[in-house]
Amino acid sequence: MRLNHLKIRKTWLVALLSTGVLVGLFFFFRMYAVMYSGPWGIHIMRQSDSLSFASQYYNHGYHFFEPQLFNLKNADGKAACEFPLLYYITALLYLVFGKNFLILKLLNLSVLYFGIFNIFRLACGILKDYFYAALIALFLFTSTVFNYYSFNYLPDSAALGLVFSGWYYIFRYLSGRRKKALVAGFVFFTMGSLIKITYLINPLSIMVLAAFSLIKKNKGYIPAEKCRKIIWYGIAGILPVAIWTGYVLWYNHINHSTSFNTTILPIWNMSHSSISNVWDHMRHYWHSNYFYQSSFHLLFVFIVLQIIMLRKSDLRLIMLLCILLLGSAAYWMLFYSQFQDHDYYFLAFFPFVLFLLLSVIRTMQKVSSRLFLHVALKIVIAVIIVAGINYSRMKLSQRYNAKPDQYSITSFRIQQNKREIDKLNIPADAKILVAPDPCQNGGLFFLNRMGWTLDSLSDVTADTIQFYKNKGADYVLLATSDSACLSAGSASGEQVLIGKDIGVFQLKK
């Protein structure tokens, strides 16, 4: 009993210290400055989409399997993408705390940080070294992409946190015989894959390793009894993902929804010039945001070391690393075109990065137990992490203070004029045409009204406005001071507001 009591106290102490470090990083990165800010900056389009799902559950009833957006280009705004559990929970919390911008971001952050804590526990279990384990967990924070989306509205960070937790419980099962750990592992894997299907790489990787171990009959990988359980539980975990994917395709089809990409965009369907453009964008525009430059250098050195010390590596870790590498390469090729404008796609590579760090450090421990070697390695990694975290803080500040661009300018102007717009007492069920707005739910989300958007001012004509009036539009909001566009609005309806770079017109019946 005394030993168990000490173990519980130690676990709680580690949890409290880890929480303190994560909270400290939250404040160091100045994330508190954007706690209550709405969708903004890079990928405001996808941010407003996520918030729209939560808002529409709150606005139109809690029908879980009928996710809805504000944009009526889909039938009744209905569209589906990722499994909407977090959006549904957010909408339920709106009932308690009121509708605000913090809840969804805080949910995503909590799930991710819980995953980071489990990464620390996983590394401790494999390496038996708290300092190495802490360095591996902290290394992820040298990525600006990781930090930016950790406290954001996009679902990718939550999916990553869930698969991180899944890996911890899978390895806990491999190091013991508790079936509960295996169940927990695949529950986390399944939830992560439901939220972002690309994270299915993770459960598939451990299943492939189990199948390979079963075929080779090599207990150095995984014992046969555990292999069979992993495969069967893996199939059971993948089944809900397959069902949800089928439902998404059916739901979008019957609602004529084209809001989200629900298919692969492989490299072999692209022209040579398009491939070069994507690569150039990744190499020169996003590269400095994926990781701190010296973090990349460390990873390249670790890859070389892993190749050199391949025969001395932990058999199970190196096999898993190779499978994850193949899965990540397949993912990269299948969604290659997305890497031009979607930096958050890079987050799916983080499990591979994690196991690369784990495998190389574990190999170094097996090769040599010399204190000097490991102290030197820890110092080098620690220096890179400190410099990388500081660098990421600077890059985050740039993202948080980004000026309005073509994607965010309309949302920005609506927020500037929100008080005057609210005074119009536009009915909650009124439909609004917003222009110009390339974001399908940007301006509509801030208006909290359903309707349509026009990408550019050139689309604003009397005929276009009449077309949407026939479809049920009640108001037109033009986020511009351009007289020609405002004249088109005046010709179609009664001017009810002229604000700062914005005009609102009530259409004639």
KOLLUMVEX-345500 format. One line per field, with one value per residue (C-alpha): residue number from 1; residue in one letter; x, y, z. Coordinates in nm, 3 decimals. Layout:
N
lopa	(NUM:...)
sedo	(a:...)
xx	(X:...)
yy	(Y:...)
zz	(Z:...)
end
This chain:
509
lopa	(1:2:3:4:5:6:7:8:9:10:11:12:13:14:15:16:17:18:19:20:21:22:23:24:25:26:27:28:29:30:31:32:33:34:35:36:37:38:39:40:41:42:43:44:45:46:47:48:49:50:51:52:53:54:55:56:57:58:59:60:61:62:63:64:65:66:67:68:69:70:71:72:73:74:75:76:77:78:79:80:81:82:83:84:85:86:87:88:89:90:91:92:93:94:95:96:97:98:99:100:101:102:103:104:105:106:107:108:109:110:111:112:113:114:115:116:117:118:119:120:121:122:123:124:125:126:127:128:129:130:131:132:133:134:135:136:137:138:139:140:141:142:143:144:145:146:147:148:149:150:151:152:153:154:155:156:157:158:159:160:161:162:163:164:165:166:167:168:169:170:171:172:173:174:175:176:177:178:179:180:181:182:183:184:185:186:187:188:189:190:191:192:193:194:195:196:197:198:199:200:201:202:203:204:205:206:207:208:209:210:211:212:213:214:215:216:217:218:219:220:221:222:223:224:225:226:227:228:229:230:231:232:233:234:235:236:237:238:239:240:241:242:243:244:245:246:247:248:249:250:251:252:253:254:255:256:257:258:259:260:261:262:263:264:265:266:267:268:269:270:271:272:273:274:275:276:277:278:279:280:281:282:283:284:285:286:287:288:289:290:291:292:293:294:295:296:297:298:299:300:301:302:303:304:305:306:307:308:309:310:311:312:313:314:315:316:317:318:319:320:321:322:323:324:325:326:327:328:329:330:331:332:333:334:335:336:337:338:339:340:341:342:343:344:345:346:347:348:349:350:351:352:353:354:355:356:357:358:359:360:361:362:363:364:365:366:367:368:369:370:371:372:373:374:375:376:377:378:379:380:381:382:383:384:385:386:387:388:389:390:391:392:393:394:395:396:397:398:399:400:401:402:403:404:405:406:407:408:409:410:411:412:413:414:415:416:417:418:419:420:421:422:423:424:425:426:427:428:429:430:431:432:433:434:435:436:437:438:439:440:441:442:443:444:445:446:447:448:449:450:451:452:453:454:455:456:457:458:459:460:461:462:463:464:465:466:467:468:469:470:471:472:473:474:475:476:477:478:479:480:481:482:483:484:485:486:487:488:489:490:491:492:493:494:495:496:497:498:499:500:501:502:503:504:505:506:507:508:509)
sedo	(m:r:l:n:h:l:k:i:r:k:t:w:l:v:a:l:l:s:t:g:v:l:v:g:l:f:f:f:f:r:m:y:a:v:m:y:s:g:p:w:g:i:h:i:m:r:q:s:d:s:l:s:f:a:s:q:y:y:n:h:g:y:h:f:f:e:p:q:l:f:n:l:k:n:a:d:g:k:a:a:c:e:f:p:l:l:y:y:i:t:a:l:l:y:l:v:f:g:k:n:f:l:i:l:k:l:l:n:l:s:v:l:y:f:g:i:f:n:i:f:r:l:a:c:g:i:l:k:d:y:f:y:a:a:l:i:a:l:f:l:f:t:s:t:v:f:n:y:y:s:f:n:y:l:p:d:s:a:a:l:g:l:v:f:s:g:w:y:y:i:f:r:y:l:s:g:r:r:k:k:a:l:v:a:g:f:v:f:f:t:m:g:s:l:i:k:i:t:y:l:i:n:p:l:s:i:m:v:l:a:a:f:s:l:i:k:k:n:k:g:y:i:p:a:e:k:c:r:k:i:i:w:y:g:i:a:g:i:l:p:v:a:i:w:t:g:y:v:l:w:y:n:h:i:n:h:s:t:s:f:n:t:t:i:l:p:i:w:n:m:s:h:s:s:i:s:n:v:w:d:h:m:r:h:y:w:h:s:n:y:f:y:q:s:s:f:h:l:l:f:v:f:i:v:l:q:i:i:m:l:r:k:s:d:l:r:l:i:m:l:l:c:i:l:l:l:g:s:a:a:y:w:m:l:f:y:s:q:f:q:d:h:d:y:y:f:l:a:f:f:p:f:v:l:f:l:l:l:s:v:i:r:t:m:q:k:v:s:s:r:l:f:l:h:v:a:l:k:i:v:i:a:v:i:i:v:a:g:i:n:y:s:r:m:k:l:s:q:r:y:n:a:k:p:d:q:y:s:i:t:s:f:r:i:q:q:n:k:r:e:i:d:k:l:n:i:p:a:d:a:k:i:l:v:a:p:d:p:c:q:n:g:g:l:f:f:l:n:r:m:g:w:t:l:d:s:l:s:d:v:t:a:d:t:i:q:f:y:k:n:k:g:a:d:y:v:l:l:a:t:s:d:s:a:c:l:s:a:g:s:a:s:g:e:q:v:l:i:g:k:d:i:g:v:f:q:l:k:k)
xx	(0.000:0.283:0.445:0.114:0.060:0.404:0.339:0.010:0.178:0.454:0.202:0.014:0.337:0.440:0.093:0.104:0.454:0.352:0.041:0.254:0.491:0.206:0.032:0.365:0.410:0.055:0.142:0.491:0.341:0.093:-0.201:-0.406:-0.406:-0.635:-0.849:-1.169:-1.090:-1.287:-1.155:-0.870:-0.548:-0.423:-0.703:-0.986:-1.200:-1.157:-1.178:-1.516:-1.637:-1.564:-1.736:-2.032:-2.098:-2.108:-2.320:-2.578:-2.624:-2.693:-2.919:-3.125:-3.140:-2.905:-2.950:-2.609:-2.622:-2.744:-2.443:-2.515:-2.331:-2.450:-2.394:-2.701:-2.507:-2.581:-2.943:-3.049:-2.679:-2.632:-2.280:-2.057:-1.686:-1.512:-1.702:-1.874:-1.834:-1.629:-1.865:-2.162:-1.997:-1.916:-2.278:-2.393:-2.149:-2.295:-2.614:-2.419:-2.163:-2.325:-2.207:-1.843:-1.518:-1.320:-1.494:-1.398:-1.039:-1.007:-1.149:-0.896:-0.612:-0.714:-0.730:-0.393:-0.219:-0.354:-0.197:0.135:0.123:0.073:0.366:0.577:0.449:0.514:0.871:0.927:0.806:1.037:1.347:1.326:1.457:1.244:1.472:1.479:1.102:1.050:1.277:1.081:0.750:0.890:1.048:0.702:0.670:0.952:0.697:0.499:0.237:0.191:0.160:-0.068:-0.324:-0.306:-0.522:-0.740:-1.073:-0.945:-0.996:-0.647:-0.484:-0.749:-0.709:-0.333:-0.379:-0.611:-0.368:-0.085:-0.293:-0.371:-0.002:0.057:-0.213:-0.108:0.247:0.109:-0.072:0.242:0.441:0.177:-0.135:-0.416:-0.688:-0.826:-0.518:-0.569:-0.935:-0.840:-0.570:-0.805:-1.081:-0.840:-0.720:-1.077:-1.181:-0.874:-0.941:-1.309:-1.214:-0.949:-0.945:-0.579:-0.484:-0.598:-0.229:-0.168:-0.399:-0.316:0.056:0.028:-0.204:0.048:0.323:0.103:0.023:0.392:0.484:0.219:0.346:0.715:0.635:0.894:0.824:1.082:0.809:0.485:0.376:0.126:-0.158:-0.131:-0.100:-0.438:-0.605:-0.450:-0.573:-0.928:-0.960:-0.809:-1.072:-1.342:-1.194:-1.170:-1.529:-1.687:-1.450:-1.562:-1.928:-1.891:-1.702:-1.982:-2.237:-2.048:-2.042:-2.415:-2.513:-2.319:-2.461:-2.826:-2.770:-2.573:-2.286:-1.950:-1.823:-1.546:-1.297:-1.388:-1.150:-0.777:-0.580:-0.278:0.048:0.014:-0.294:-0.101:0.100:0.476:0.443:0.179:0.400:0.688:0.466:0.354:0.711:0.830:0.553:0.642:1.015:1.015:0.683:0.581:0.923:1.007:0.672:0.684:0.979:1.258:1.550:1.781:1.498:1.509:1.887:1.846:1.590:1.818:2.107:1.881:1.776:2.142:2.219:1.920:2.046:2.399:2.286:2.004:2.116:2.146:1.803:1.505:1.339:0.981:1.050:1.244:0.977:0.705:0.911:0.950:0.576:0.492:0.741:0.569:0.226:0.339:0.492:0.166:-0.032:0.203:0.156:-0.220:-0.282:0.017:-0.173:-0.313:0.033:0.042:-0.211:-0.279:0.012:-0.191:-0.167:0.190:0.061:-0.011:0.367:0.420:0.375:0.662:0.874:0.791:0.898:1.212:1.321:1.224:1.399:1.728:1.755:1.668:1.936:2.190:2.105:2.167:2.492:2.647:2.567:2.845:2.719:2.913:2.751:2.398:2.459:2.603:2.309:2.058:2.229:2.229:1.859:1.770:1.949:1.766:1.433:1.484:1.588:1.307:1.037:1.158:1.158:0.808:0.689:0.806:0.639:0.316:0.312:0.329:0.032:-0.173:-0.111:-0.169:-0.341:-0.673:-0.636:-0.881:-1.014:-1.065:-1.142:-1.519:-1.536:-1.320:-1.552:-1.862:-1.707:-1.619:-1.982:-2.142:-2.313:-2.482:-2.580:-2.738:-2.947:-3.118:-3.290:-3.258:-3.482:-3.297:-3.443:-3.356:-3.125:-2.836:-2.620:-2.266:-2.000:-1.713:-1.629:-1.423:-1.496:-1.811:-1.903:-1.686:-1.914:-2.227:-2.087:-2.027:-2.374:-2.514:-2.747:-2.781:-2.732:-2.486:-2.150:-1.998:-1.624:-1.549:-1.699:-1.709:-1.988:-2.208:-2.461:-2.832:-2.893:-2.691:-2.874:-3.206:-3.101:-3.042:-3.355:-3.547:-3.378:-3.499:-3.243:-3.387:-3.081:-2.760:-2.445:-2.167:-1.836:-1.701:-1.710:-1.714:-1.991:-2.073:-2.134:-2.332:-2.542:-2.625:-2.743:-2.950:-3.112:-3.220:-3.341:-3.373:-3.053:-3.080:-2.719:-2.410:-2.125:-1.749:-1.672:-2.001:-2.354:-2.668:-2.975:-3.316:-3.444:-3.781:-4.054)
yy	(0.000:0.235:0.183:0.242:0.559:0.691:0.602:0.795:1.096:1.084:1.066:1.367:1.562:1.493:1.594:1.921:2.006:1.927:2.142:2.425:2.405:2.399:2.694:2.877:2.820:2.942:3.275:3.290:3.265:3.539:3.323:3.502:3.804:3.618:3.434:3.612:3.711:3.556:3.393:3.598:3.584:3.280:3.044:3.260:3.075:2.737:2.896:3.051:2.719:2.543:2.810:2.804:2.437:2.510:2.823:2.648:2.368:2.643:2.842:2.564:2.275:2.003:1.756:1.590:1.421:1.731:1.968:2.303:2.614:2.970:2.965:2.861:2.743:2.406:2.302:2.477:2.530:2.161:2.023:1.771:1.719:1.606:1.428:1.720:1.605:1.906:2.145:1.981:2.001:2.366:2.438:2.268:2.479:2.789:2.709:2.739:3.011:3.197:3.210:3.317:3.265:3.100:2.765:2.588:2.713:2.602:2.258:2.208:2.327:2.102:1.792:1.871:1.949:1.629:1.452:1.630:1.516:1.160:1.198:1.285:0.975:0.762:0.889:0.828:0.471:0.397:0.598:0.580:0.936:1.234:1.492:1.326:1.280:1.648:1.750:1.535:1.687:2.042:1.995:2.015:2.373:2.486:2.464:2.781:2.578:2.358:2.655:2.861:2.585:2.459:2.753:2.788:2.678:2.421:2.056:1.937:2.013:1.815:1.521:1.530:1.538:1.239:1.024:1.126:0.989:0.683:0.604:0.630:0.376:0.142:0.129:0.090:-0.219:-0.349:-0.319:-0.499:-0.711:-0.471:-0.485:-0.153:0.022:-0.131:-0.024:0.328:0.346:0.263:0.485:0.779:0.668:0.636:0.977:1.140:0.970:1.065:1.429:1.415:1.102:1.158:1.065:0.713:0.665:0.604:0.309:0.159:0.177:-0.025:-0.270:-0.318:-0.377:-0.632:-0.810:-0.815:-0.955:-1.224:-1.325:-1.323:-1.489:-1.264:-1.183:-0.904:-0.702:-0.791:-1.125:-1.318:-1.297:-0.919:-0.897:-1.061:-0.832:-0.521:-0.621:-0.702:-0.393:-0.189:-0.314:-0.232:0.119:0.180:0.073:0.391:0.602:0.418:0.456:0.828:0.882:0.710:0.922:1.244:1.156:1.072:1.379:1.617:1.454:1.487:1.846:1.942:2.048:2.144:2.329:2.082:1.867:1.503:1.334:1.296:1.550:1.341:1.463:1.252:1.447:1.773:1.939:1.976:2.353:2.305:2.056:2.304:2.584:2.380:2.278:2.637:2.748:2.481:2.547:2.926:3.041:2.777:2.628:2.879:2.811:2.431:2.423:2.644:2.608:2.440:2.201:2.085:2.050:1.833:1.613:1.569:1.472:1.226:1.069:1.017:0.874:0.642:0.506:0.461:0.286:0.093:-0.252:-0.137:0.024:-0.100:-0.345:-0.244:0.129:0.116:-0.094:0.142:0.439:0.290:0.220:0.574:0.708:0.515:0.627:0.991:0.974:0.832:1.106:1.372:1.244:1.191:1.546:1.719:2.011:2.108:2.193:2.507:2.698:2.479:2.473:2.283:1.971:1.947:1.855:1.500:1.440:1.501:1.137:1.044:1.323:1.197:0.839:0.955:1.139:0.843:0.586:0.773:0.862:0.504:0.379:0.620:0.480:0.125:0.217:0.399:0.471:0.729:1.023:1.282:1.175:1.204:1.529:1.681:1.557:1.692:2.031:2.052:1.960:2.195:2.491:2.425:2.401:2.727:2.911:2.749:2.838:3.197:3.205:3.062:3.330:3.597:3.424:3.382:3.753:3.824:3.595:3.740:4.095:4.027:4.302:4.234:4.067:3.979:3.688:3.875:4.234:4.187:4.015:4.295:4.565:4.389:4.377:4.748:4.830:4.558:4.797:4.992:4.669:4.531:4.848:4.755:4.466:4.240:3.935:3.622:3.430:3.698:3.590:3.818:3.845:3.952:4.084:4.077:3.774:3.474:3.304:3.099:3.162:3.458:3.761:3.551:3.407:3.753:3.858:3.536:3.510:3.261:3.370:3.378:3.535:3.677:3.645:3.982:4.325:4.251:4.001:4.272:4.372:4.445:4.113:3.918:4.081:4.004:3.641:3.604:3.801:3.538:3.273:3.443:3.712:3.986:4.210:4.292:4.387:4.542:4.577:4.857:5.230:5.180:5.403:5.178:4.878:5.081:5.214:4.857:4.802:5.120:5.025:4.693:4.796:5.055:5.181:5.117:5.174:5.341:5.286:5.277:5.108:4.923:4.953:4.757:4.746:4.595:4.437:4.544:4.282)
zz	(0.000:0.083:-0.259:-0.437:-0.236:-0.334:-0.698:-0.698:-0.537:-0.796:-1.081:-0.947:-0.901:-1.262:-1.381:-1.185:-1.312:-1.670:-1.635:-1.499:-1.796:-2.048:-1.882:-1.876:-2.249:-2.311:-2.149:-2.300:-2.647:-2.549:-2.649:-2.383:-2.616:-2.858:-2.602:-2.694:-3.051:-3.334:-3.652:-3.790:-3.988:-4.176:-4.280:-4.150:-4.405:-4.233:-3.888:-3.966:-4.111:-3.781:-3.574:-3.811:-3.735:-3.361:-3.410:-3.625:-3.370:-3.118:-3.355:-3.513:-3.270:-3.156:-3.440:-3.426:-3.766:-3.949:-3.940:-4.099:-4.218:-4.280:-4.656:-4.854:-5.157:-4.995:-4.944:-4.621:-4.552:-4.476:-4.519:-4.344:-4.310:-3.992:-3.715:-3.537:-3.176:-3.062:-3.238:-3.071:-2.727:-2.796:-2.881:-2.560:-2.360:-2.526:-2.332:-2.006:-2.075:-2.361:-2.719:-2.720:-2.910:-2.630:-2.588:-2.911:-2.897:-2.537:-2.619:-2.898:-2.677:-2.387:-2.607:-2.764:-2.434:-2.284:-2.581:-2.517:-2.155:-2.277:-2.515:-2.213:-2.035:-2.343:-2.371:-1.998:-2.035:-2.327:-2.233:-1.850:-1.844:-1.740:-1.896:-2.238:-2.219:-2.142:-2.431:-2.678:-2.566:-2.571:-2.914:-3.071:-2.946:-3.175:-3.456:-3.528:-3.715:-3.409:-3.174:-3.400:-3.450:-3.092:-2.979:-3.282:-3.429:-3.677:-3.575:-3.674:-3.338:-3.149:-3.389:-3.330:-2.952:-2.969:-3.169:-2.934:-2.646:-2.855:-2.897:-2.523:-2.441:-2.722:-2.584:-2.235:-2.361:-2.535:-2.212:-2.007:-2.047:-1.961:-2.228:-2.102:-2.234:-2.580:-2.580:-2.470:-2.736:-3.020:-2.882:-2.904:-3.248:-3.372:-3.241:-3.395:-3.730:-3.722:-3.674:-3.949:-4.161:-4.255:-3.897:-3.978:-4.063:-3.692:-3.614:-3.953:-3.870:-3.548:-3.724:-4.006:-3.750:-3.571:-3.898:-3.994:-3.652:-3.689:-4.032:-3.929:-3.594:-3.434:-3.069:-3.095:-3.260:-3.081:-2.925:-3.141:-2.888:-2.873:-3.251:-3.299:-3.046:-3.203:-3.548:-3.433:-3.215:-3.498:-3.741:-3.487:-3.452:-3.826:-3.888:-3.738:-3.950:-4.264:-4.169:-4.098:-4.425:-4.615:-4.432:-4.516:-4.887:-4.883:-4.676:-4.899:-5.211:-5.112:-4.997:-5.309:-5.086:-5.235:-4.929:-4.841:-5.023:-4.959:-5.199:-5.257:-5.461:-5.566:-5.707:-6.023:-6.133:-6.132:-6.406:-6.373:-6.321:-6.049:-5.869:-5.881:-5.753:-5.453:-5.373:-5.403:-5.169:-4.914:-4.937:-4.924:-4.775:-4.521:-4.441:-4.168:-4.004:-3.998:-3.758:-3.634:-3.878:-3.626:-3.538:-3.899:-3.873:-3.564:-3.739:-4.042:-3.814:-3.632:-3.962:-4.053:-3.709:-3.735:-4.066:-3.933:-3.615:-3.779:-3.662:-3.303:-3.291:-3.097:-3.335:-3.260:-3.273:-3.598:-3.769:-3.652:-3.766:-4.115:-4.140:-4.029:-4.283:-4.563:-4.440:-4.418:-4.768:-4.906:-4.732:-4.873:-5.230:-5.199:-5.075:-5.230:-5.384:-5.042:-4.913:-5.123:-4.913:-4.609:-4.367:-4.105:-4.321:-4.192:-3.844:-3.961:-3.983:-3.612:-3.501:-3.734:-3.585:-3.237:-3.310:-3.489:-3.173:-2.954:-3.172:-3.207:-2.839:-2.739:-2.979:-2.829:-2.486:-2.610:-2.787:-2.494:-2.130:-2.097:-1.893:-2.094:-2.423:-2.293:-2.105:-2.424:-2.633:-2.382:-2.380:-2.761:-2.784:-2.498:-2.662:-2.991:-2.808:-2.616:-2.933:-3.130:-2.878:-2.870:-3.253:-3.263:-3.023:-3.269:-3.565:-3.365:-3.289:-3.662:-3.724:-3.440:-3.565:-3.933:-4.130:-4.303:-4.643:-4.920:-4.713:-4.388:-4.492:-4.513:-4.174:-4.034:-4.169:-4.040:-3.693:-3.719:-3.796:-3.581:-3.341:-3.623:-3.801:-3.482:-3.451:-3.780:-3.598:-3.899:-3.833:-3.728:-4.021:-4.280:-4.562:-4.655:-4.966:-4.869:-5.105:-5.159:-4.947:-5.067:-4.733:-4.763:-4.397:-4.297:-4.307:-4.261:-3.938:-3.790:-3.900:-3.752:-4.050:-4.333:-4.691:-4.977:-5.059:-5.377:-5.414:-5.572:-5.638:-6.010:-5.934:-5.782:-6.049:-6.050:-6.229:-5.971:-5.684:-5.853:-5.894:-5.519:-5.440:-5.633:-5.420:-5.103:-5.018:-4.795:-4.754:-4.936:-4.745:-4.953:-4.769:-4.985:-5.046:-5.423:-5.559:-5.856:-5.632:-5.382:-5.669:-5.769:-5.413:-5.411:-5.740:-5.594:-5.253:-4.981:-4.823:-4.448:-4.346:-4.482:-4.241:-4.254:-4.589:-4.573:-4.705:-4.617:-4.839:-4.774:-5.093:-5.229:-5.221)
end
